Amino acid sequence: MVRGSTIRMRKRIFLMAIIIIFVFFSILIIRLINLQIINARYLFKMANSQQLASTKLTAKRGIIYDRNMVPLAQSATAWDAVLEPNYIKNDETREIISQGLSEILDIPKEEILEASKKKSSYKIIKKKIDSNLKDKIIDFKAKNNITSGIRLIENYKRYYPMGNLASNILGFTGDDGQGLLGLESKYEKVLKGEDGKLVSAKNAIGTDMPYDYEHMIPPKDGDSLVLTIDSNIQKIAERCLKQAVTKNDARNGGFAIAMDPQTGEILALAVYPSFDPNNPFELCDEDKKILENTPNEEKTKKKSELLSAIWDNTVVNSLYYPGSVFKMIVAAMGLELGLVNENSNFNCSGGIKISDRIIRCHKRSGHGPLNFEEALCKSCNSAFISLGQKIGAEKFFDFYNAFGFHEKTGIDLPGETKDVFFENMQPIDLAVASIGQNFGIPPISMATAACAIANGGNLVTPHIVKEIKDKDGKTIKSFSTKIRRSVISSETAKRVSDMMAQNTISGGAKNAYVPGFRIAGKTGTSEKKEKLLVPGQKDYMSSYCGFAPVEDPKILILIGIDTPKGGQYYGSVVAAPSGGLFFSEVLLYMGIKPQYNEEESKKYGIEVPNLIGKKTSEAKINIINLGLQPVIIGKGEEVLSQVPSAGSLIAQNGTVVIYTENNSENDSENNKVKVPNFIGMKKSDAIKIAESAGLNISVSGSSNEEDRIKTQSPSGSEYVPKGTTVNVVVHNDNLRD
Amino acid sequence: MLNKKNPKKQEKIKPQKFKKNKKFSLRNIKILGIRSGLDMPFLILVLLLVTIGLVMMFSASYPNAFYLHKGDSFFFIRNQAIFAIVGLVLMLFVSKLNYQSLKILHLPILITSFVLLLLVLAMPPINGVRRWIQLGPIGFQPSEITKFAIILSFATLIDKNFEKMGTFKYGILPFLIIFLPSAALLALEPHISCTVIVILLAAIMLFIGGIKLRWFAYVLAPMLGFLGYLVLFTNKLTYANSRIAGWLNPFDSASGVDTWQTRQGLYAIGSGGIFGLGLGNSRQKYLYIPEPQNDFIFAVVCEELGFIGAVIILILFATLIWRGIVISIRAKDRFGTLLGLGLTMQVGMQMILNIAVVTNTIPNTGISLPFFSYGGTSLLMLLVQMGIILSISRGSNIEKT
């Protein structure tokens, strides 16, 4: 049977076979169990971590709209230029790529060359390049037949289409698209969305595996903000503010807040100087000069100081001394407590003695005997100090608290600051507090308190975001009016409003008078206690707070002009005309009809009829019959458009421009006129000159015929279409607050 | 029992039987004919392993082929498939031949082995070692010949000296004369893994051949001692030494030892889990495992086919070894038994050591996996050796299915 093997051989063979098959195979299988079952997860994870590379897919940041859905901040597609060193095959290609990218992107060639030698599959060379540069890179790749090594990855770049407009509210974003200031920072979570990622398998040299393993988590785009800001009102506010700041040489700029007093919605929030959020790190020319004169070692520090100064939203982040503007609050206290009425008598001798100090009225000789309304209109310090004494420190502080000065307003902007008030009010403190001096409040707090007077006594929460919408435009959340509490009775509020309206007609706020509208206003000037330009010299903060129409206030504005050095510093002269200019433009924009009295109606209140569609000749007669001047442009038979539009109210002898031909002609230089410089003119002269120039004029401010125009918009020498209305403000420089 | 009592009688019978077989086989060259007397289970196992080996080799090799051979994903598989086909034809051809005629060839083959081993030392080193002789497009390792030469000459000599295997003069000395220079020349290449295999093969064959067990202690102890001395206390084999350091700590790359291959292999094995990532879905083969088509192919097998696939392949190998042993035991003569066992053991040894290396059970050393690893000439050699086992099986006293 068995021929090849002996029994001893077979014994030994079996021993060996058992050792091999059972012992060795068992060891190997145990080893495999250990690796493939027990430690499988760990090894798999380790393998994955080297095989998988993930690329971030940036979520599109939400848009910031104004209340009319005009975009103020939006994200446009941009591209990150990415180098993929692992895909670059040889040194020659490296050289070509470095040279090409260096030229296109303006980066030193050596830098790119060095990056291209790194053992990596992803190296960002330049972030957020625009489509122009992107196309250049694509062309370059095509021209040099480069198929791998350079990638363009979609990203987003934040654009602020309106430039500087509302920049101090909007803020800006950083390199990674993160909000750094303002609403961009406050609403980071809402706007940002969620980044997605693309996970793909990479082989050991970092290039793609020809293996179907790709996993994408799509980005979730950010939600959009709809602001309460109206970009048109914002524009008007910024223009008025800038004019006041430049005209009065205000060294520290200024601010303007426009609110809807009923709802607390911020309609405009302007800060000057501002910055361009598209280039937030660039200084304005003036600051550049300052920086040039700074010694080298302090340049970096100085630059960041200057930048943070222009980035600051002073309305929310800084304190200001309200001065006499605060008297409206003290008046409300007095009326609410029944301590005074409009006719209560006061006597001003030019100052009042408190403890051992005499606090002077701005009229050194004294206002003499005057009633309470007159005291407000003349902004008499003596009267208000004695009213303050009647109120008493305790009640004063209660009201101060009630009006919300001692708390944050809760506005949805970052970095809101809190007031600095007297800790334990002494008689002298009470006295100066009664005239708005020696304590600091953020401007937003003053504006919110003034809203309570305007709206019948309700303290509202100011807010700037109206709605949050998702990317499809569906409203996710809307922010309604929040009334914190009722502070004073509506009757008190109305009485204060009426006194303030009188102040615009006959008192210190006269420069903010706009014919046809009842505007309540109060001006103020405060001595600054800190950050003086030259220690020892007096610096002032001049402000104006007003709202209109008094019967049903639709808009309230607080304007502050910081450190005016143009000769004038009273709020009534520095800030109030700005308020007048603002109201004269904004009220018409808001569609609030002027209510002229008979005399004014003749002068200003001629309503422009609708001429569109009428025969040219017919329209012409129509205009002449109304006492207006027709200017006909083109030879058409029919009226195609008109300036001003139907329903506008213009002054006697005003110009109505009738366009009868195709629109493209209308903008040509022939139909534009140079705006005359009205500054320094009397009102009557200005009206005549405007008539002859084919422009309409809207005059606000002082009604005294001898007073001169000091403010105008648009400014002289600008070119505007015929029929445009020029707003001018007549100043009375002798007004005091 | 028969052998011991009547050895001469048995030897007389054998040639007769053999002649009969030879005539039979020369007349009918049927490739897979059952009547040809081949051991079908063994043949099927070989065909299965060659097929699975080719599929896995293709899967493991194509990324490397794609990236390193100008996008030609079929670079490796094309070569291997050609050699496999030629090898299978040769195997069937060899299986028809009389393996006993190899007895005569044992000396020429042994001399060829020595010549080639000396020749290879004159070759330019590749990666610091001299293992390959390149003949035009075909390269081969003389060590493959050496392994066969040792098995063949040992089988011949044990068969010849069988009665005197207990003595030093016949049982030890001739083998030492063959074995020692072979092992020394292999160690000089250096080719530690092959040296180890040769040592183990020699030991197994002598053990089965019936030498006194104490000789193992006399011969192997100093040899192992010397090897241990080289590895542990000299700088000459620092390369082997560092492999041991890397073996103990494959995930710690701080030691300055390059454990990349081991580490990547372990990642692959672990990634496979129980069911594997599926055929062709290995990720670690994408340039992570260096040369995944060679020694570390089993890591890719584990990653793609999982624990279950790996165990099935282990079982196939085990079955092949078992069948090889059965064929050998039942061989019609002692030479056949010894030759068959030697060849079977070589496959088994290599397979066990390879998988032990890939799973980091022993230090990393270059051993290829039979039927799987890329290498045309070695696959050819392997299949010819399988052919010899099949030839032995024709005369074996076992049931043919």
Interface residues (C-beta under 8 A of the other chain):
Chain A: M1 V2 R3 G4 S5 T6 I7 R8 M9 R10 R12 I13 M16 A17 I20 I21 F24 F25 I27 L28 I29 R31 L32 I33 L35 Q36 I37 N39 A40 R41 Y42 L43 F44 M46 A47 N48 Q50 Q51 A201 N203 A204 I205 M209 P210 Y211 Y213
Chain B: M1 L2 N3 K4 Q10 K14 P63 F66 Y67 I204 F207 I208 G209 G210 L266 Y267 A268 I269 G270 S271 G272 G273 I274 N281 R283 Q284 Y286 L287 Y288 C302 G306 F307 A310 V311 L314 A318 I321 W322 I325 S328 I329 R330 A331 K332 D333 R334 F335 G336 T337 L341 M345 G348 I352 I355 A356 T359 T361 S396 N397
